[in-house]
Amino acid sequence: MILYTLRCSHDHHFEQWFSNSAEYDSMKAEGGLACPECGDKDVAKAIMAPNVKGAPAAAPAPAPAACTPGGCGMCQFAGQH
């Protein structure tokens, strides 16, 4: 199912569900779309902003391992923390 925002030639906006984009194309070609407010059959898709989720945030870098019991200078992260 796909929801389109439609607009008639009188600038009335309304929404309508379709099984797919081909169903919209078919109804448009047959004159089967009409504005519910004024009955105008000159109907087209209105500009819509898609509702898209952003990409998930990247995982933070792992924290360096704790110093060895010998203290700083003896581990692989000496001078980095």
N, CA, C and O of each residue as an XYZ file, in Angstrom:
324
protein
N       0.845     -1.185      0.000
C       0.000      0.000      0.000
C       0.888      1.245      0.000
O       1.961      1.278      0.602
N       0.399      2.253     -0.691
C       1.131      3.513     -0.760
C       0.139      4.657     -0.602
O      -0.943      4.644     -1.188
N       0.520      5.633      0.188
C      -0.329      6.795      0.444
C       0.213      7.977     -0.335
O       1.360      8.383     -0.149
N      -0.614      8.524     -1.205
C      -0.226      9.707     -1.964
C      -1.026     10.907     -1.469
O      -2.202     10.787     -1.126
N      -0.383     12.043     -1.438
C      -1.075     13.307     -1.243
C      -1.397     13.807     -2.643
O      -0.509     13.942     -3.485
N      -2.669     14.079     -2.881
C      -3.126     14.510     -4.195
C      -3.598     15.954     -4.119
O      -3.927     16.464     -3.048
N      -3.624     16.607     -5.290
C      -4.038     18.010     -5.366
C      -4.894     18.182     -6.610
O      -4.538     17.713     -7.691
N      -6.031     18.862     -6.448
C      -6.871     19.134     -7.610
C      -6.470     20.491     -8.203
O      -5.635     21.202     -7.644
N      -7.081     20.835     -9.342
C      -6.730     22.092    -10.008
C      -7.186     23.322     -9.230
O      -6.800     24.444     -9.556
N      -8.019     23.111     -8.188
C      -8.453     24.220     -7.324
C      -7.588     24.314     -6.071
O      -7.922     25.027     -5.125
N      -6.482     23.591     -6.076
C      -5.495     23.571     -4.994
C      -6.024     22.983     -3.686
O      -5.578     23.368     -2.605
N      -6.970     22.056     -3.784
C      -7.403     21.300     -2.605
C      -6.478     20.094     -2.480
O      -6.235     19.392     -3.462
N      -5.972     19.856     -1.300
C      -5.072     18.727     -1.048
C      -5.816     17.659     -0.261
O      -6.581     17.962      0.655
N      -5.579     16.397     -0.635
C      -6.182     15.283      0.084
C      -5.296     14.061     -0.094
O      -4.436     14.029     -0.974
N      -5.511     13.059      0.742
C      -4.704     11.839      0.694
C      -5.564     10.676      0.225
O      -6.768     10.633      0.476
N      -4.921      9.729     -0.465
C      -5.623      8.529     -0.905
C      -4.640      7.371     -0.955
O      -3.497      7.518     -1.387
N      -5.117      6.201     -0.497
C      -4.306      4.979     -0.513
C      -4.465      4.256     -1.843
O      -5.547      4.239     -2.430
N      -3.363      3.655     -2.313
C      -3.359      2.850     -3.522
C      -2.587      1.569     -3.244
O      -1.689      1.549     -2.402
N      -2.939      0.502     -3.950
C      -2.215     -0.773     -3.788
C      -0.760     -0.625     -4.193
O       0.134     -1.198     -3.571
N      -0.532      0.158     -5.254
C       0.812      0.398     -5.772
C       0.738      1.591     -6.717
O      -0.344      2.131     -6.949
N       1.860      2.000     -7.255
C       1.865      3.177     -8.125
C       1.119      2.917     -9.435
O       0.583      3.849    -10.034
N       1.079      1.662     -9.884
C       0.346      1.327    -11.115
C      -1.150      1.552    -10.932
O      -1.831      1.958    -11.874
N      -1.671      1.294     -9.733
C      -3.092      1.537     -9.489
C      -3.405      3.029     -9.608
O      -4.422      3.407    -10.189
N      -2.530      3.874     -9.059
C      -2.725      5.323     -9.207
C      -2.735      5.695    -10.689
O      -3.633      6.403    -11.144
N      -1.739      5.218    -11.445
C      -1.637      5.536    -12.874
C      -2.893      5.110    -13.623
O      -3.393      5.850    -14.470
N      -3.402      3.928    -13.317
C      -4.598      3.401    -13.971
C      -5.824      4.256    -13.652
O      -6.582      4.619    -14.551
N      -6.015      4.575    -12.374
C      -7.166      5.397    -11.978
C      -7.086      6.792    -12.587
O      -8.102      7.355    -12.996
N      -5.884      7.345    -12.646
C      -5.682      8.669    -13.239
C      -6.060      8.642    -14.721
O      -6.763      9.532    -15.198
N      -5.593      7.620    -15.451
C      -5.868      7.502    -16.889
C      -7.358      7.304    -17.169
O      -7.866      7.782    -18.184
N      -8.062      6.602    -16.272
C      -9.492      6.329    -16.455
C     -10.373      7.474    -15.953
O     -11.591      7.431    -16.123
N      -9.769      8.502    -15.332
C     -10.561      9.596    -14.760
C     -11.269      9.182    -13.481
O     -12.292      9.756    -13.108
N     -10.711      8.177    -12.814
C     -11.328      7.646    -11.602
C     -10.936      8.365    -10.324
O     -11.324      7.931     -9.240
N     -10.185      9.442    -10.415
C      -9.800     10.214     -9.228
C     -10.613     11.504     -9.210
O     -10.787     12.162    -10.236
N     -11.100     11.845     -8.042
C     -11.867     13.087     -7.907
C     -11.599     13.707     -6.551
O     -11.435     12.998     -5.558
N     -11.557     15.016     -6.510
C     -11.362     15.743     -5.261
C     -12.594     15.559     -4.383
O     -13.712     15.799     -4.840
N     -12.415     15.140     -3.137
C     -13.572     14.956     -2.257
C     -14.228     16.279     -1.850
O     -15.373     16.290     -1.396
N     -13.515     17.381     -2.009
C     -14.056     18.682     -1.603
C     -14.904     19.325     -2.704
O     -15.965     19.884     -2.427
N     -14.433     19.244     -3.953
C     -15.149     19.943     -5.025
C     -15.537     19.038     -6.197
O     -16.253     19.475     -7.097
N     -15.077     17.792     -6.198
C     -15.416     16.869     -7.271
C     -14.573     17.003     -8.524
O     -14.799     16.285     -9.498
N     -13.611     17.904     -8.520
C     -12.733     18.122     -9.679
C     -12.001     16.828    -10.020
O     -11.457     16.169     -9.134
N     -11.986     16.464    -11.292
C     -11.282     15.253    -11.736
C      -9.896     15.559    -12.283
O      -9.182     14.648    -12.703
N      -9.510     16.821    -12.283
C      -8.157     17.208    -12.693
C      -7.271     17.103    -11.456
O      -6.992     18.099    -10.788
N      -6.838     15.887    -11.164
C      -6.112     15.563     -9.935
C      -4.717     15.066    -10.289
O      -4.540     14.325    -11.256
N      -3.730     15.479     -9.503
C      -2.351     15.034     -9.699
C      -1.699     14.830     -8.336
O      -2.204     15.292     -7.313
N      -0.577     14.136     -8.344
C       0.186     13.952     -7.105
C       0.733     15.308     -6.670
O       1.233     16.078     -7.491
N       0.636     15.586     -5.399
C       1.232     16.796     -4.832
C       2.665     16.475     -4.434
O       3.013     15.310     -4.239
N       3.482     17.488     -4.316
C       4.854     17.290     -3.851
C       4.792     16.825     -2.409
O       4.106     17.424     -1.579
N       5.513     15.752     -2.118
C       5.499     15.184     -0.770
C       6.924     15.060     -0.262
O       7.855     14.836     -1.035
N       7.080     15.205      1.026
C       8.376     14.963      1.668
C       8.336     13.540      2.212
O       7.458     13.218      3.013
N       9.260     12.683      1.798
C       9.242     11.313      2.302
C       9.584     11.261      3.788
O      10.337     12.088      4.302
N       9.031     10.303      4.436
C       9.312     10.074      5.848
C      10.392      8.999      5.917
O      10.094      7.805      5.903
N      11.628      9.429      5.990
C      12.759      8.510      5.961
C      13.524      8.609      7.264
O      13.866      9.698      7.724
N      13.785      7.464      7.843
C      14.599      7.450      9.055
C      16.057      7.627      8.674
O      16.510      7.120      7.648
N      16.780      8.345      9.503
C      18.215      8.525      9.267
C      18.979      7.244      9.533
O      18.457      6.322     10.161
N      20.179      7.185      9.071
C      21.030      6.018      9.303
C      21.365      5.930     10.789
O      21.494      6.956     11.457
N      21.504      4.730     11.303
C      21.856      4.605     12.720
C      23.228      5.214     12.981
O      24.116      5.170     12.129
N      23.380      5.771     14.151
C      24.654      6.390     14.528
C      25.731      5.309     14.634
O      25.459      4.182     15.048
N      26.929      5.664     14.261
C      28.042      4.731     14.348
C      28.344      4.444     15.817
O      28.194      5.313     16.676
N      28.760      3.246     16.083
C      29.111      2.865     17.449
C      30.367      3.629     17.870
O      31.289      3.788     17.070
N      30.411      4.101     19.112
C      31.605      4.813     19.565
C      32.812      3.877     19.599
O      32.666      2.664     19.748
N      33.987      4.449     19.460
C      35.223      3.667     19.509
C      35.369      3.050     20.896
O      35.022      3.679     21.896
N      35.877      1.836     20.958
C      36.027      1.202     22.268
C      37.067      1.939     23.106
O      38.050      2.465     22.585
N      36.830      1.965     24.388
C      37.770      2.606     25.313
C      39.022      1.740     25.433
O      38.940      0.515     25.345
N      40.169      2.365     25.631
C      41.384      1.562     25.785
C      41.288      0.693     27.035
O      40.608      1.027     28.006
N      41.985     -0.420     26.974
C      42.006     -1.328     28.118
C      42.688     -0.644     29.303
O      43.499      0.265     29.128
N      42.356     -1.084     30.480
C      42.960     -0.522     31.691
C      44.446     -0.853     31.734
O      44.898     -1.844     31.161
N      45.179     -0.016     32.413
C      46.622     -0.245     32.558
C      46.877     -1.556     33.294
O      46.061     -2.023     34.088
N      47.994     -2.108     33.010
C      48.387     -3.334     33.697
C      48.721     -2.998     35.152
O      48.905     -1.829     35.490
N      48.797     -3.990     35.991
C      49.119     -3.721     37.388
C      50.438     -2.966     37.561
O      50.654     -2.361     38.611
N      51.312     -2.984     36.577
C      52.595     -2.288     36.683
C      52.448     -0.775     36.515
O      53.403     -0.036     36.756
N      51.262     -0.302     36.103
C      51.052      1.139     35.948
C      51.341      1.584     34.524
O      51.753      0.789     33.679
N      51.116      2.889     34.268
C      51.332      3.453     32.934
C      52.780      3.304     32.519
O      53.688      3.302     33.350
N      52.973      3.180     31.232
C      54.300      2.968     30.687
C      54.584      1.523     30.413
O      55.532      1.198     29.698
N      53.780      0.649     30.969
C      54.016     -0.783     30.803
C      52.976     -1.413     29.887
O      53.101     -2.581     29.520
N      51.946     -0.647     29.513
C      50.908     -1.250     28.675
C      50.996     -0.720     27.241
O      51.746      0.215     26.963
N      50.234     -1.318     26.345
C      50.248     -0.934     24.939
C      49.653      0.453     24.700
O      49.814      0.996     23.607
N      48.975      1.045     25.680
C      48.345      2.353     25.523
C      49.105      3.435     26.282
O      48.542      4.496     26.549
N      50.347      3.203     26.632
C      51.147      4.167     27.398
C      51.161      5.520     26.689
O      51.459      5.603     25.497
N      50.837      6.569     27.428
C      50.849      7.930     26.902
C      49.599      8.300     26.132
O      49.481      9.439     25.680
N      48.653      7.371     25.964
C      47.440      7.656     25.214
C      46.239      7.926     26.102
O      45.171      8.274     25.599
N      46.386      7.776     27.401
C      45.235      8.004     28.293
C      45.665      8.729     29.538
O      44.837      9.009     30.405
